[in-house]
Amino acid sequence: MGTTRTFTIQGYAARNRALTLTERHDPAPASFLPMNETGAESWDRPRAHRD
C-alpha cells in the first residue's frame, strides 16, 4: 500500500523531471509512462504540492 504509492510518486516525479530534459529532443516512449497517465494524476495532483 505505502510502497505502491511511494513508487508511483517517485516514478511520476522522475518522469516529469526527465520530460523537461528529453522532451525537446524526443517524446517519452509509452513504456516510460507509469501505469496510465490519468490514473496517476487523478490522486497525485492534490499531493503534488506536499512534496
mmCIF file as Biopython writes it, N, C-alpha, C and O atoms, coordinates in Angstrom:
data_model
#
loop_
_atom_site.group_PDB
_atom_site.id
_atom_site.type_symbol
_atom_site.label_atom_id
_atom_site.label_alt_id
_atom_site.label_comp_id
_atom_site.label_asym_id
_atom_site.label_entity_id
_atom_site.label_seq_id
_atom_site.pdbx_PDB_ins_code
_atom_site.Cartn_x
_atom_site.Cartn_y
_atom_site.Cartn_z
_atom_site.occupancy
_atom_site.B_iso_or_equiv
_atom_site.auth_seq_id
_atom_site.auth_asym_id
_atom_site.pdbx_PDB_model_num
ATOM 1   N N  . MET A ? 1  ? 0.846  -1.198 0.000   1.0 0.0 1  A 1 
ATOM 2   C CA . MET A ? 1  ? 0.000  0.000  0.000   1.0 0.0 1  A 1 
ATOM 3   C C  . MET A ? 1  ? 0.884  1.252  0.000   1.0 0.0 1  A 1 
ATOM 4   O O  . MET A ? 1  ? 0.859  2.039  -0.946  1.0 0.0 1  A 1 
ATOM 5   N N  . GLY A ? 2  ? 1.658  1.424  1.062   1.0 0.0 2  A 1 
ATOM 6   C CA . GLY A ? 2  ? 2.538  2.589  1.107   1.0 0.0 2  A 1 
ATOM 7   C C  . GLY A ? 2  ? 3.624  2.524  0.054   1.0 0.0 2  A 1 
ATOM 8   O O  . GLY A ? 2  ? 3.985  3.539  -0.541  1.0 0.0 2  A 1 
ATOM 9   N N  . THR A ? 3  ? 4.146  1.322  -0.178  1.0 0.0 3  A 1 
ATOM 10  C CA . THR A ? 3  ? 5.220  1.182  -1.162  1.0 0.0 3  A 1 
ATOM 11  C C  . THR A ? 3  ? 4.732  1.516  -2.562  1.0 0.0 3  A 1 
ATOM 12  O O  . THR A ? 3  ? 5.426  2.195  -3.319  1.0 0.0 3  A 1 
ATOM 13  N N  . THR A ? 4  ? 3.542  1.044  -2.909  1.0 0.0 4  A 1 
ATOM 14  C CA . THR A ? 4  ? 3.000  1.326  -4.240  1.0 0.0 4  A 1 
ATOM 15  C C  . THR A ? 4  ? 2.827  2.826  -4.436  1.0 0.0 4  A 1 
ATOM 16  O O  . THR A ? 4  ? 3.160  3.364  -5.492  1.0 0.0 4  A 1 
ATOM 17  N N  . ARG A ? 5  ? 2.308  3.495  -3.419  1.0 0.0 5  A 1 
ATOM 18  C CA . ARG A ? 5  ? 2.061  4.932  -3.518  1.0 0.0 5  A 1 
ATOM 19  C C  . ARG A ? 5  ? 3.388  5.687  -3.649  1.0 0.0 5  A 1 
ATOM 20  O O  . ARG A ? 5  ? 3.513  6.589  -4.477  1.0 0.0 5  A 1 
ATOM 21  N N  . THR A ? 6  ? 4.370  5.317  -2.832  1.0 0.0 6  A 1 
ATOM 22  C CA . THR A ? 6  ? 5.680  5.973  -2.890  1.0 0.0 6  A 1 
ATOM 23  C C  . THR A ? 6  ? 6.325  5.738  -4.241  1.0 0.0 6  A 1 
ATOM 24  O O  . THR A ? 6  ? 6.883  6.660  -4.835  1.0 0.0 6  A 1 
ATOM 25  N N  . PHE A ? 7  ? 6.252  4.495  -4.735  1.0 0.0 7  A 1 
ATOM 26  C CA . PHE A ? 7  ? 6.862  4.169  -6.027  1.0 0.0 7  A 1 
ATOM 27  C C  . PHE A ? 7  ? 6.240  4.995  -7.143  1.0 0.0 7  A 1 
ATOM 28  O O  . PHE A ? 7  ? 6.939  5.467  -8.040  1.0 0.0 7  A 1 
ATOM 29  N N  . THR A ? 8  ? 4.929  5.165  -7.085  1.0 0.0 8  A 1 
ATOM 30  C CA . THR A ? 8  ? 4.245  5.933  -8.128  1.0 0.0 8  A 1 
ATOM 31  C C  . THR A ? 8  ? 4.652  7.400  -8.074  1.0 0.0 8  A 1 
ATOM 32  O O  . THR A ? 8  ? 4.888  8.018  -9.112  1.0 0.0 8  A 1 
ATOM 33  N N  . ILE A ? 9  ? 4.736  7.958  -6.870  1.0 0.0 9  A 1 
ATOM 34  C CA . ILE A ? 9  ? 5.131  9.368  -6.723  1.0 0.0 9  A 1 
ATOM 35  C C  . ILE A ? 9  ? 6.553  9.567  -7.234  1.0 0.0 9  A 1 
ATOM 36  O O  . ILE A ? 9  ? 6.818  10.506 -7.985  1.0 0.0 9  A 1 
ATOM 37  N N  . GLN A ? 10 ? 7.458  8.698  -6.834  1.0 0.0 10 A 1 
ATOM 38  C CA . GLN A ? 10 ? 8.850  8.827  -7.265  1.0 0.0 10 A 1 
ATOM 39  C C  . GLN A ? 10 ? 8.954  8.657  -8.775  1.0 0.0 10 A 1 
ATOM 40  O O  . GLN A ? 10 ? 9.644  9.430  -9.440  1.0 0.0 10 A 1 
ATOM 41  N N  . GLY A ? 11 ? 8.274  7.652  -9.320  1.0 0.0 11 A 1 
ATOM 42  C CA . GLY A ? 11 ? 8.320  7.424  -10.757 1.0 0.0 11 A 1 
ATOM 43  C C  . GLY A ? 11 ? 7.691  8.575  -11.532 1.0 0.0 11 A 1 
ATOM 44  O O  . GLY A ? 11 ? 8.184  8.980  -12.585 1.0 0.0 11 A 1 
ATOM 45  N N  . TYR A ? 12 ? 6.595  9.090  -10.992 1.0 0.0 12 A 1 
ATOM 46  C CA . TYR A ? 12 ? 5.903  10.195 -11.659 1.0 0.0 12 A 1 
ATOM 47  C C  . TYR A ? 12 ? 6.756  11.464 -11.634 1.0 0.0 12 A 1 
ATOM 48  O O  . TYR A ? 12 ? 6.854  12.171 -12.637 1.0 0.0 12 A 1 
ATOM 49  N N  . ALA A ? 13 ? 7.367  11.745 -10.490 1.0 0.0 13 A 1 
ATOM 50  C CA . ALA A ? 13 ? 8.226  12.928 -10.367 1.0 0.0 13 A 1 
ATOM 51  C C  . ALA A ? 13 ? 9.456  12.783 -11.251 1.0 0.0 13 A 1 
ATOM 52  O O  . ALA A ? 13 ? 9.862  13.732 -11.922 1.0 0.0 13 A 1 
ATOM 53  N N  . ALA A ? 14 ? 10.046 11.595 -11.250 1.0 0.0 14 A 1 
ATOM 54  C CA . ALA A ? 14 ? 11.229 11.362 -12.082 1.0 0.0 14 A 1 
ATOM 55  C C  . ALA A ? 14 ? 10.866 11.505 -13.556 1.0 0.0 14 A 1 
ATOM 56  O O  . ALA A ? 14 ? 11.654 12.025 -14.346 1.0 0.0 14 A 1 
ATOM 57  N N  . ARG A ? 15 ? 9.672  11.043 -13.926 1.0 0.0 15 A 1 
ATOM 58  C CA . ARG A ? 15 ? 9.231  11.152 -15.311 1.0 0.0 15 A 1 
ATOM 59  C C  . ARG A ? 15 ? 9.062  12.627 -15.696 1.0 0.0 15 A 1 
ATOM 60  O O  . ARG A ? 15 ? 9.470  13.038 -16.783 1.0 0.0 15 A 1 
ATOM 61  N N  . ASN A ? 16 ? 8.466  13.411 -14.811 1.0 0.0 16 A 1 
ATOM 62  C CA . ASN A ? 16 ? 8.294  14.838 -15.093 1.0 0.0 16 A 1 
ATOM 63  C C  . ASN A ? 16 ? 9.640  15.529 -15.258 1.0 0.0 16 A 1 
ATOM 64  O O  . ASN A ? 16 ? 9.816  16.347 -16.161 1.0 0.0 16 A 1 
ATOM 65  N N  . ARG A ? 17 ? 10.602 15.196 -14.377 1.0 0.0 17 A 1 
ATOM 66  C CA . ARG A ? 17 ? 11.941 15.784 -14.472 1.0 0.0 17 A 1 
ATOM 67  C C  . ARG A ? 17 ? 12.605 15.369 -15.771 1.0 0.0 17 A 1 
ATOM 68  O O  . ARG A ? 17 ? 13.219 16.193 -16.448 1.0 0.0 17 A 1 
ATOM 69  N N  . ALA A ? 18 ? 12.487 14.102 -16.123 1.0 0.0 18 A 1 
ATOM 70  C CA . ALA A ? 18 ? 13.122 13.602 -17.345 1.0 0.0 18 A 1 
ATOM 71  C C  . ALA A ? 18 ? 12.483 14.235 -18.585 1.0 0.0 18 A 1 
ATOM 72  O O  . ALA A ? 18 ? 13.179 14.548 -19.551 1.0 0.0 18 A 1 
ATOM 73  N N  . LEU A ? 19 ? 11.178 14.421 -18.557 1.0 0.0 19 A 1 
ATOM 74  C CA . LEU A ? 19 ? 10.485 15.015 -19.701 1.0 0.0 19 A 1 
ATOM 75  C C  . LEU A ? 19 ? 11.002 16.419 -19.989 1.0 0.0 19 A 1 
ATOM 76  O O  . LEU A ? 19 ? 11.164 16.797 -21.149 1.0 0.0 19 A 1 
ATOM 77  N N  . THR A ? 20 ? 11.259 17.186 -18.945 1.0 0.0 20 A 1 
ATOM 78  C CA . THR A ? 20 ? 11.733 18.555 -19.151 1.0 0.0 20 A 1 
ATOM 79  C C  . THR A ? 20 ? 13.065 18.549 -19.884 1.0 0.0 20 A 1 
ATOM 80  O O  . THR A ? 20 ? 13.377 19.492 -20.612 1.0 0.0 20 A 1 
ATOM 81  N N  . LEU A ? 21 ? 13.851 17.499 -19.700 1.0 0.0 21 A 1 
ATOM 82  C CA . LEU A ? 21 ? 15.164 17.419 -20.341 1.0 0.0 21 A 1 
ATOM 83  C C  . LEU A ? 21 ? 15.094 16.758 -21.712 1.0 0.0 21 A 1 
ATOM 84  O O  . LEU A ? 21 ? 15.765 17.196 -22.647 1.0 0.0 21 A 1 
ATOM 85  N N  . THR A ? 22 ? 14.285 15.706 -21.839 1.0 0.0 22 A 1 
ATOM 86  C CA . THR A ? 22 ? 14.296 14.903 -23.062 1.0 0.0 22 A 1 
ATOM 87  C C  . THR A ? 22 ? 13.204 15.299 -24.052 1.0 0.0 22 A 1 
ATOM 88  O O  . THR A ? 22 ? 13.320 15.007 -25.243 1.0 0.0 22 A 1 
ATOM 89  N N  . GLU A ? 23 ? 12.155 15.953 -23.582 1.0 0.0 23 A 1 
ATOM 90  C CA . GLU A ? 23 ? 11.007 16.218 -24.444 1.0 0.0 23 A 1 
ATOM 91  C C  . GLU A ? 23 ? 11.401 17.038 -25.668 1.0 0.0 23 A 1 
ATOM 92  O O  . GLU A ? 23 ? 10.839 16.840 -26.745 1.0 0.0 23 A 1 
ATOM 93  N N  . ARG A ? 24 ? 12.358 17.956 -25.521 1.0 0.0 24 A 1 
ATOM 94  C CA . ARG A ? 24 ? 12.731 18.780 -26.669 1.0 0.0 24 A 1 
ATOM 95  C C  . ARG A ? 24 ? 13.399 17.961 -27.761 1.0 0.0 24 A 1 
ATOM 96  O O  . ARG A ? 24 ? 13.346 18.328 -28.935 1.0 0.0 24 A 1 
ATOM 97  N N  . HIS A ? 25 ? 14.038 16.832 -27.375 1.0 0.0 25 A 1 
ATOM 98  C CA . HIS A ? 25 ? 14.719 16.002 -28.373 1.0 0.0 25 A 1 
ATOM 99  C C  . HIS A ? 25 ? 13.786 14.912 -28.900 1.0 0.0 25 A 1 
ATOM 100 O O  . HIS A ? 25 ? 13.569 14.791 -30.105 1.0 0.0 25 A 1 
ATOM 101 N N  . ASP A ? 26 ? 13.241 14.122 -27.975 1.0 0.0 26 A 1 
ATOM 102 C CA . ASP A ? 26 ? 12.359 13.020 -28.362 1.0 0.0 26 A 1 
ATOM 103 C C  . ASP A ? 26 ? 11.225 12.889 -27.352 1.0 0.0 26 A 1 
ATOM 104 O O  . ASP A ? 26 ? 11.440 13.091 -26.157 1.0 0.0 26 A 1 
ATOM 105 N N  . PRO A ? 27 ? 10.025 12.556 -27.813 1.0 0.0 27 A 1 
ATOM 106 C CA . PRO A ? 27 ? 8.916  12.318 -26.889 1.0 0.0 27 A 1 
ATOM 107 C C  . PRO A ? 27 ? 9.168  11.053 -26.071 1.0 0.0 27 A 1 
ATOM 108 O O  . PRO A ? 27 ? 9.810  10.118 -26.550 1.0 0.0 27 A 1 
ATOM 109 N N  . ALA A ? 28 ? 8.669  11.023 -24.852 1.0 0.0 28 A 1 
ATOM 110 C CA . ALA A ? 28 ? 8.870  9.858  -23.998 1.0 0.0 28 A 1 
ATOM 111 C C  . ALA A ? 28 ? 8.141  8.647  -24.578 1.0 0.0 28 A 1 
ATOM 112 O O  . ALA A ? 28 ? 6.995  8.770  -25.009 1.0 0.0 28 A 1 
ATOM 113 N N  . PRO A ? 29 ? 8.783  7.490  -24.595 1.0 0.0 29 A 1 
ATOM 114 C CA . PRO A ? 29 ? 8.138  6.262  -25.083 1.0 0.0 29 A 1 
ATOM 115 C C  . PRO A ? 29 ? 6.992  5.845  -24.170 1.0 0.0 29 A 1 
ATOM 116 O O  . PRO A ? 29 ? 6.968  6.207  -22.993 1.0 0.0 29 A 1 
ATOM 117 N N  . ALA A ? 30 ? 6.055  5.094  -24.703 1.0 0.0 30 A 1 
ATOM 118 C CA . ALA A ? 30 ? 4.894  4.676  -23.925 1.0 0.0 30 A 1 
ATOM 119 C C  . ALA A ? 30 ? 5.315  3.862  -22.702 1.0 0.0 30 A 1 
ATOM 120 O O  . ALA A ? 30 ? 4.671  3.936  -21.656 1.0 0.0 30 A 1 
ATOM 121 N N  . SER A ? 31 ? 6.395  3.085  -22.829 1.0 0.0 31 A 1 
ATOM 122 C CA . SER A ? 31 ? 6.846  2.246  -21.729 1.0 0.0 31 A 1 
ATOM 123 C C  . SER A ? 31 ? 7.371  3.082  -20.568 1.0 0.0 31 A 1 
ATOM 124 O O  . SER A ? 31 ? 7.508  2.577  -19.453 1.0 0.0 31 A 1 
ATOM 125 N N  . PHE A ? 32 ? 7.663  4.340  -20.816 1.0 0.0 32 A 1 
ATOM 126 C CA . PHE A ? 32 ? 8.208  5.213  -19.788 1.0 0.0 32 A 1 
ATOM 127 C C  . PHE A ? 32 ? 7.116  5.766  -18.872 1.0 0.0 32 A 1 
ATOM 128 O O  . PHE A ? 32 ? 7.407  6.272  -17.788 1.0 0.0 32 A 1 
ATOM 129 N N  . LEU A ? 33 ? 5.849  5.667  -19.315 1.0 0.0 33 A 1 
ATOM 130 C CA . LEU A ? 33 ? 4.743  6.187  -18.525 1.0 0.0 33 A 1 
ATOM 131 C C  . LEU A ? 33 ? 4.411  5.239  -17.376 1.0 0.0 33 A 1 
ATOM 132 O O  . LEU A ? 33 ? 4.399  4.024  -17.575 1.0 0.0 33 A 1 
ATOM 133 N N  . PRO A ? 34 ? 4.141  5.767  -16.172 1.0 0.0 34 A 1 
ATOM 134 C CA . PRO A ? 34 ? 3.762  4.925  -15.032 1.0 0.0 34 A 1 
ATOM 135 C C  . PRO A ? 34 ? 2.297  4.498  -15.147 1.0 0.0 34 A 1 
ATOM 136 O O  . PRO A ? 34 ? 1.406  5.347  -15.138 1.0 0.0 34 A 1 
ATOM 137 N N  . MET A ? 35 ? 2.042  3.204  -15.254 1.0 0.0 35 A 1 
ATOM 138 C CA . MET A ? 35 ? 0.682  2.684  -15.405 1.0 0.0 35 A 1 
ATOM 139 C C  . MET A ? 35 ? -0.034 3.451  -16.525 1.0 0.0 35 A 1 
ATOM 140 O O  . MET A ? 35 ? 0.293  3.278  -17.699 1.0 0.0 35 A 1 
ATOM 141 N N  . ASN A ? 36 ? -1.005 4.294  -16.169 1.0 0.0 36 A 1 
ATOM 142 C CA . ASN A ? 36 ? -1.590 5.182  -17.175 1.0 0.0 36 A 1 
ATOM 143 C C  . ASN A ? 36 ? -1.640 6.595  -16.619 1.0 0.0 36 A 1 
ATOM 144 O O  . ASN A ? 36 ? -1.788 6.798  -15.414 1.0 0.0 36 A 1 
ATOM 145 N N  . GLU A ? 37 ? -1.516 7.557  -17.503 1.0 0.0 37 A 1 
ATOM 146 C CA . GLU A ? 37 ? -1.370 8.959  -17.091 1.0 0.0 37 A 1 
ATOM 147 C C  . GLU A ? 37 ? -2.506 9.419  -16.176 1.0 0.0 37 A 1 
ATOM 148 O O  . GLU A ? 37 ? -2.259 9.986  -15.112 1.0 0.0 37 A 1 
ATOM 149 N N  . THR A ? 38 ? -3.751 9.175  -16.593 1.0 0.0 38 A 1 
ATOM 150 C CA . THR A ? 38 ? -4.898 9.657  -15.828 1.0 0.0 38 A 1 
ATOM 151 C C  . THR A ? 38 ? -4.962 9.005  -14.453 1.0 0.0 38 A 1 
ATOM 152 O O  . THR A ? 38 ? -5.300 9.670  -13.474 1.0 0.0 38 A 1 
ATOM 153 N N  . GLY A ? 39 ? -4.643 7.717  -14.363 1.0 0.0 39 A 1 
ATOM 154 C CA . GLY A ? 39 ? -4.697 7.021  -13.085 1.0 0.0 39 A 1 
ATOM 155 C C  . GLY A ? 39 ? -3.734 7.623  -12.079 1.0 0.0 39 A 1 
ATOM 156 O O  . GLY A ? 39 ? -4.089 7.802  -10.914 1.0 0.0 39 A 1 
ATOM 157 N N  . ALA A ? 40 ? -2.527 7.937  -12.509 1.0 0.0 40 A 1 
ATOM 158 C CA . ALA A ? 40 ? -1.533 8.515  -11.609 1.0 0.0 40 A 1 
ATOM 159 C C  . ALA A ? 40 ? -1.900 9.954  -11.247 1.0 0.0 40 A 1 
ATOM 160 O O  . ALA A ? 40 ? -1.817 10.348 -10.084 1.0 0.0 40 A 1 
ATOM 161 N N  . GLU A ? 41 ? -2.301 10.726 -12.239 1.0 0.0 41 A 1 
ATOM 162 C CA . GLU A ? 41 ? -2.595 12.138 -11.994 1.0 0.0 41 A 1 
ATOM 163 C C  . GLU A ? 41 ? -3.801 12.327 -11.080 1.0 0.0 41 A 1 
ATOM 164 O O  . GLU A ? 41 ? -3.814 13.235 -10.250 1.0 0.0 41 A 1 
ATOM 165 N N  . SER A ? 42 ? -4.818 11.469 -11.229 1.0 0.0 42 A 1 
ATOM 166 C CA . SER A ? 42 ? -6.065 11.663 -10.502 1.0 0.0 42 A 1 
ATOM 167 C C  . SER A ? 42 ? -5.837 11.779 -8.996  1.0 0.0 42 A 1 
ATOM 168 O O  . SER A ? 42 ? -6.485 12.600 -8.346  1.0 0.0 42 A 1 
ATOM 169 N N  . TRP A ? 43 ? -4.932 10.979 -8.421  1.0 0.0 43 A 1 
ATOM 170 C CA . TRP A ? 43 ? -4.690 11.062 -6.979  1.0 0.0 43 A 1 
ATOM 171 C C  . TRP A ? 43 ? -3.395 11.801 -6.674  1.0 0.0 43 A 1 
ATOM 172 O O  . TRP A ? 43 ? -3.208 12.263 -5.549  1.0 0.0 43 A 1 
ATOM 173 N N  . ASP A ? 44 ? -2.495 11.923 -7.646  1.0 0.0 44 A 1 
ATOM 174 C CA . ASP A ? 44 ? -1.213 12.557 -7.392  1.0 0.0 44 A 1 
ATOM 175 C C  . ASP A ? 44 ? -1.317 14.082 -7.450  1.0 0.0 44 A 1 
ATOM 176 O O  . ASP A ? 44 ? -0.500 14.780 -6.849  1.0 0.0 44 A 1 
ATOM 177 N N  . ARG A ? 45 ? -2.290 14.591 -8.151  1.0 0.0 45 A 1 
ATOM 178 C CA . ARG A ? 45 ? -2.398 16.039 -8.327  1.0 0.0 45 A 1 
ATOM 179 C C  . ARG A ? 45 ? -2.532 16.775 -6.984  1.0 0.0 45 A 1 
ATOM 180 O O  . ARG A ? 45 ? -1.778 17.720 -6.754  1.0 0.0 45 A 1 
ATOM 181 N N  . PRO A ? 46 ? -3.457 16.388 -6.083  1.0 0.0 46 A 1 
ATOM 182 C CA . PRO A ? 46 ? -3.555 17.091 -4.789  1.0 0.0 46 A 1 
ATOM 183 C C  . PRO A ? 46 ? -2.322 16.884 -3.913  1.0 0.0 46 A 1 
ATOM 184 O O  . PRO A ? 46 ? -2.027 17.728 -3.068  1.0 0.0 46 A 1 
ATOM 185 N N  . ARG A ? 47 ? -1.597 15.781 -4.095  1.0 0.0 47 A 1 
ATOM 186 C CA . ARG A ? 47 ? -0.429 15.509 -3.269  1.0 0.0 47 A 1 
ATOM 187 C C  . ARG A ? 47 ? 0.818  16.195 -3.814  1.0 0.0 47 A 1 
ATOM 188 O O  . ARG A ? 47 ? 1.814  16.325 -3.103  1.0 0.0 47 A 1 
ATOM 189 N N  . ALA A ? 48 ? 0.773  16.626 -5.050  1.0 0.0 48 A 1 
ATOM 190 C CA . ALA A ? 48 ? 1.960  17.183 -5.694  1.0 0.0 48 A 1 
ATOM 191 C C  . ALA A ? 48 ? 2.498  18.394 -4.929  1.0 0.0 48 A 1 
ATOM 192 O O  . ALA A ? 48 ? 3.709  18.617 -4.890  1.0 0.0 48 A 1 
ATOM 193 N N  . HIS A ? 49 ? 1.606  19.171 -4.324  1.0 0.0 49 A 1 
ATOM 194 C CA . HIS A ? 49 ? 2.042  20.381 -3.627  1.0 0.0 49 A 1 
ATOM 195 C C  . HIS A ? 49 ? 2.686  20.053 -2.284  1.0 0.0 49 A 1 
ATOM 196 O O  . HIS A ? 49 ? 3.345  20.904 -1.686  1.0 0.0 49 A 1 
ATOM 197 N N  . ARG A ? 50 ? 2.498  18.812 -1.803  1.0 0.0 50 A 1 
ATOM 198 C CA . ARG A ? 50 ? 3.033  18.438 -0.494  1.0 0.0 50 A 1 
ATOM 199 C C  . ARG A ? 50 ? 4.415  17.829 -0.612  1.0 0.0 50 A 1 
ATOM 200 O O  . ARG A ? 50 ? 4.947  17.321 0.375   1.0 0.0 50 A 1 
ATOM 201 N N  . ASP A ? 51 ? 5.007  17.864 -1.789  1.0 0.0 51 A 1 
ATOM 202 C CA . ASP A ? 51 ? 6.336  17.297 -1.996  1.0 0.0 51 A 1 
ATOM 203 C C  . ASP A ? 51 ? 7.344  18.071 -1.158  1.0 0.0 51 A 1 
ATOM 204 O O  . ASP A ? 51 ? 8.535  17.759 -1.181  1.0 0.0 51 A 1 
#
